[in-house]
C-alpha cells in the first residue's frame, strides 16, 4: 500500500495539482508531497528537453551537453587515478556520437547516421586505446548501452511510418552488434546481443509513440468532423423549420394582398375581408415562428418550455389542423377537394408534425404552380398509419414555371424519413403532379393495436 495522503480539511477543496482519493473509511485525502515532487521533476524535464524555435537546440541544452562531456572525463580521471589528457581521436568520436542528438527532432535521419558513424569509430578504436580513453569512450557511448543510438532510433521511429522505424532499428542494432563482435575478434558475447536488443527496443518505443500520436490525430479529426456535421445538420434543421413556417403563410399573404389591391376600388367590403385575412395569416405566421424558435432553443425534451419567456404558448401544429390549411387556401381562391377514408389512428409526435408540414408544403406548391386549378387531397387511414396524397394539374407546355429553390421538396423528403415513413413527389398519371407520403402509426404500448409497419412506397 502506498503512503496515505494528507486529509483535506473540511470546507477546503483540493488545490490545483492535488488529486482527491478516498480510503476504505470514506475520508477524502490528497496525495502527499512525493507526487508533487515527481510532477515538478517531470515538468522540469519537459522544459529542458523541449527544443527552441524551428526545432533547434536551446542554449541550456548546449550547456548540458558540455557539462555531460566534462563530467564524463572527470569520472574517468577518478576511476583511473590519473588526469592524463584524453585521446584526441576518441574525444572527437565521443562528441560525434552525442552531438548529432541535438538535431534529432530537426533532422532525425541525419542524427542517426552521424551517431552510428561516430559509435562505429568508437567500437573500432577502443581495443587499441589507452585505459583512460577506454573508460572515457565507454562512459560516453556504451555505458550501460548505446544510448546515443537508442535516442536517435527512437526519435526517427516516432516520426516515420512503422515499417521504416522497425527497419531503422533492426539495421542500427545489427550494425553495432556486428561491429562490436568483429572488432574484438572474439565469440558473440552477451554484451553484443544487448546492444542489438536495446536498439531494437528503442525503435519499438518510437513506433509505439508514433502510433499513439497518429491515433490521437485521427480521433481529433473525427471529433472535428462530427462537430462540423452536427453544426451543418442543425443549420439545415433550422432552415427547414423556418421555411415550413413562413413559406405557406407568406404565399397566402401575397395572394390576398393581390386580391385586396384589385378589389380596393371595385368592392371595398371584399377588399376589407382580404385585408382581415392577411392580418389573420400574418398573426398565425408570427405565432408559429415563435413556437418554432422556442423549440429550437430547447436543448432536449426535458427542458421546460416555460423557461423561455420568448417562446409562444401556442401548441405545435399537427395533422388535425389540416382543415385550417384547406380553409386558408380557399380564402385566396384556391379550390381544394378534400376526401378522407378509413378510421384515424394516433400518429407518433414526429410523424404527426411531419404529416402537417408535408401537407402544408404540398398545398403551398400547388397554389403557386397550378393557380386556378382544383387541388385534390386524399387522406387514407389504415391500422398501419397514414397515406396522404396531394395532386394538382401540371402546368401547360410552354407555361413559365413558378420560381422556386426546391428546398420545400427536400424538406418533405427529410421529414418523412425522420418520422420513419416514405415520400414520393413527381409527375403522376393523368398529367398530374402528385405528392404521396406514407407515415407510420404510433406503435407505443398505449396504442390498442400494434400492426406491422409498412415500408414500401405506395403510388396512386
N, C-alpha and C positions, 0 to 999 in steps of 0.2 A: 504493500500500500504506500502511496505517496504521502509526503508530509502534509498534514491538514493545513488549509489556508486560513487566513485571518477572517474572522467573522465580521460581516458588515454591520455596523451599529444601526440600531433602529432609526428609521427616518432618513437614512442616507442611502442614496443609490450608489452602485459601483462606479468608480471614476473611470475615465477613458483609459482603455488598455487593460482594465480589470475584467476578468471573466467570472461570472457567477457560477457557483456549483452548489449542489445540495447533497448533504451527507445522509446517512441512514436515519438519523434522528429528525431530518427535515429542516435543519437550520441552514440558512443561506450563508455561504462563505465565498471568499475570493482567493485566488492563488496567492502564495507567498511571494517574497521578493525574488526568489530564484527564477520564476517565469519571466518577470520583468527584466531581469538582467540578461537572460537569453534573448529576449526580444530586442533589447537595446544593442546587444552584440551583433545580432543578425542585421539590424538596420545599419549599423556602422559598417559591416562587411559589404552590404549592398552599395552604400555610398562610396566605399573605397574602390570597389571593382567596376563601378559604372564609368563608362568612357565619356569623354568630352564630346564637343560638337564634331559632327562628321565621323564619329567612331574612333577618334584619335585619342591616344593616352593622355592623361592629365599630368600635371606636374607632380602631384602626390604619388601617382603610380610610378613615375620615373624615379622619384626619390626612394620609394620602397624597393625598386629593383637594385639600385646602387647599394642600399643598406643590406639587402639579401646577399649580394656578392661579397661585401665586406665582412659580414657575419660568417659567411662560408669559409673565407680564408682565416679568420680568427679562430674558428673551430678547428681547422686543420692544424694551425700552429699549436693550439693547446694539446691536441691528440698526439702530435709528433714531438713536442717539446722543442721545436726549432722555429725560428722566424725567417727561414730561408725564403728568398724571393720566389714567387710562383713561376712555374714554367710558362713562358710567353705563348707558345703554341697552344698549350692546353687551356690557358686563360682565354685565349681568343675563341676556342671551341666551346667552352662553357658559356661565355657570354653569348655566343652564337646560338646556343641551344635554348636559352631563355629569352633573349631579346626579341625574337620573332613573335613571341606571345603578345607583345604589345600591339600587333597587327591582327590578332586572331578574330576579332569581331569586325574588322575593317576589310582585311584580305585573308580569309581563313585558309585558302589553298596555299598562298604564298607562305603563311605562317607555318603550316605543316611541312612543306618542302624544306624550308630553312631549318626547322627544328630537326627533321630527320637527317639532313646533311650534317649538321653540327654534332648530333649524337652519334652518327656513324663515325665521324672523325674521332670522337672521344673513345669509342669502343676499339678502334684500330690503334690508337696511341697509348691507351692506358697500360697495356702489357709491358711497354718499354719505358714508361715514365718513372720518375723518382717517387719515393714514398709520399712526399708532400703533394706531388702532382696527382698521385693516385687517390689520396684522401680527398684532395680538393675536387677532382673530377667526379668522384663518387658522390660527394655531398651535392655537387652542382647538378648532376644529371641522373644518377642511378641509386639514390638512397631515399626511400626504400624501393622505388620503381622509376621507370622513365616518365617522370611527372610532366615534363615539358611536352613530350609527345602525346601523353594522355589528354592534357588540356587542349592541345591543338586538334586532336582527333575528335574529341567530344564537341568542340565548337563547330568544326566543319560538319560533323554528322547532324548537328542540330539545325543546320541551315541549308541542307541539300536533301533531295529525295532519299528515302530509306535505303534503297538499293545502292546508291552512291556512298552513303555513310557507312554501310556494312563493308563495302569493298575497300574503302579507305582504311578502316580499322584492321581488316584482315591483312591487307598489303603492308601497312606500317608495322603491325605486330610480327608478321612473318619475317619482314626485312630485318628488324632489330634483333629478333631471336636468332636468326641465321648468322648475322654478322657477329654476334656475341659468341656463337659456337665456333665459327671458322677462325676468328682471330685468336682464340685461346688454344687451338689445337688440342681439344680435349673432348670427352664424350658430352652428350647433351645433358647438362646439369639442370637441376630444378629451377635455378635462377633464370635460365633462358626460357623455360616454359612459363614462368611467372611473367616475364617481360611480354610474351605473346598474349597471355590471357588478360593481363591488366589493360593492355592497349585495346584489345577487342571489347573488353568490358566498358572502357571509356566510350567506344563507338556506340555500344548498345545504349549507354546513358544518353548520348546525344540524340540517337534515333528516337528514344522514348520521349525525350523533351520536345523534339520536333513534332512528334505525333500529338502530344498534348496541346502544343500551340496551334496545330492545324485543326484539331477538334474544337478548340476554343474559338478559332476564327470561323469555322463552319457554323457553330452554334450561334455566334453573334450575327452572322449573315442571315441565318434562318429567323432569328428573333426580329431582325430589321425587316425582313421580307414579310413576316407575319404582321408586324406593326403597320407597314405600308398597305398591306392587303386589307387589314381591318379599317384603316382610315378611308381607303377607297370604297369599301363596302358601305361604310357609314355615310359617305358623301352621296353614293348612289341611292341609298335608302332615303336620305333627306330629300334629294331631288325628286324621287318618285312620289313621296308623300306630298310635297308641295305642288307638284304637277297635278296630282289627282284632286287635290283640294281646290286649286284655283282654276284649272282649265275648264271644268264643266260650268261653274258659276259665271266665270268671265265670258264664256261663249254665250250663255243665256243673256247676260247683261248687254253684250254687244248687239245681239239680235233685238232685244227690247228697246235699246236706245235708237236703233234704226227705225223701228216701228213708231216709237214716240215722236221722232222727228218728222216722220211722214204724216202722222195724224194731228200734229200740233195745230195746223190751220184748218183742217177739214173736220176733225172730230175731237175737240178738246177733251171731252169726257173719256173717250177711249185712250187718248194720249196720257191723261192723268192716271188711268189704270195701269198703263205700261210703265209710267214712272214709279208707281207704287210697287209694281213687280220688280223693278230694278232695285229699289230700296230693300225689298224682301230678300232678293238673291244676294245682294252685297252683304246684308246683315248675316245671312246664312254662311257666306264665304268667310266672313270675319270670325264667326263662332267656330267653324270647322278648323280654320287656321290656328286659332288659339288652342283648341283642343289638340291638334296635331303637334304644335310646338311644345305643349305641356307634356305630351307623351314622349317626345324626343328628348326632353330634359331629364326624364326619369331614367336612372341608370339601370334599374332592374325592376321586376314585377313586384318586389316587396316595398318599393318606395311609396310613400303616402302622397297621392295627388294633391292633397290639401297643403303640402309643404311648399308648393309653388304658387305664390299669390297671383301670378300672371296666367295660370292655367285656367281654361274655361271649365265650368261645371257641366257643360253640355255633354251628354253621353256620346261615346264613339259610334258613328253611324254603322248600321248593319243592313242585311238584305231585306229586313222588314220595312225599310224606308223606300222600297222600290216604287211604290205608288207616288211618293213625293217627287221622285225623279221624273216619272212619266208626266205628272201634273205640271212640273216646271217646264218641260218641253212643250206641252200643249199650250202654255201661256204665251209662247212665242210663235205659235202657228205650226209646230211640228206634230204631225199625226202619228200616234203610236198605237198599234194594235197589240194589246197585252192578253196572252192566254196562259192559263195555268192548268196543269194536270197533276194528279196524284195527291197524296197527303203529305203536307210539310213535315219534315223531321228536323230535329236540332242539328245545327252545324257547329263545328268547333269554332272557338272565338276567331282564330286567324282565318278560317275558311269563310265565316260569316262576313267579316270585313272585306275579304278578297272578293267575294261574290258581289258585294255592294260596289266596290271600286271598279270591278270589271264591267258591270252593267253601266255604271256612270260613264266610264271612258268609251264604251261601245256606243252608247246613245249620243255622247258628245260628238264622236266621229261621224255618226250617221247624220246628225243635224248639220254638220259642216260639208260633208261630201255628197249628200243626197237631199239637198234642200228642196222642199215641195213634194217629196215622196213619202209614202207610208212606211214607217219602220215597224217591223214585226219583232215582237219579243215573246219567246216561248219559254215558260218556266215549267220544267218537269221534275217532279219529286218521285224518288224511289226509296226503298229501305236502305240503299247504299249511299244516298246523298242527293245532290242537286245537279241537274243538267240545265244549263242556261244557253239559249240560242238567240242571238240578235242578228237580224238580217235587214239589209236595205238595198235598193237597186243600185247597180254600178252606174257611174256617170256615162253619158253617151260618148261614143267615139269622137275624138277631137275636142271634147269639152275640157277646158283648162282645169287641172287638178287644184284642189284647195291646198294652200300652203300648210306644211307640217314637217315635223322633225322625225317622226317615227318613235319618239320616246314613249308615247302612250301605248303602242303595241308591245314594246319591250317591257314596259311596266306590267302590263296584263299577264304576259308570259311569266314574269318573275313572281308575281303574286300567286298565280295558280300553282306554280311549282313549290313555292314556300309553304302553301297550305296543303300540300300532298295531292294536288289534283293535276289536271291536264288542260291545255287550251290550244285551240287551233283558230287561226284568223287568216282569211284569204278568200279568193273568189270561190263561189259555190255554184250549184246547178241553177239554171234559170236566170243567168246574168245577175246574180245577187252576190253581194259581199256579206260574208257571214262570220260571226264570232261564236264559237262553241266552247263553253267551259264546263268541265265536269269536276265537281268538288265533293269530297267525302263527308259523310255524316259524322257526328260526334260519337266516337266509339268508346267513350269512358264508361265505367261501370254503372253510372247513373242512367245511361241510355237503356230503354227497355229491351231493345234488340241489338245484337252485335253481328250483323251480317258481314260476309267477306267483302272487302273493299275492291271495287273495280278500278283497274288501272288503264284499260285500253282506251284509245282515242275514239270518240264517237263522232260520227258525221251525220249530216242532215239526211 
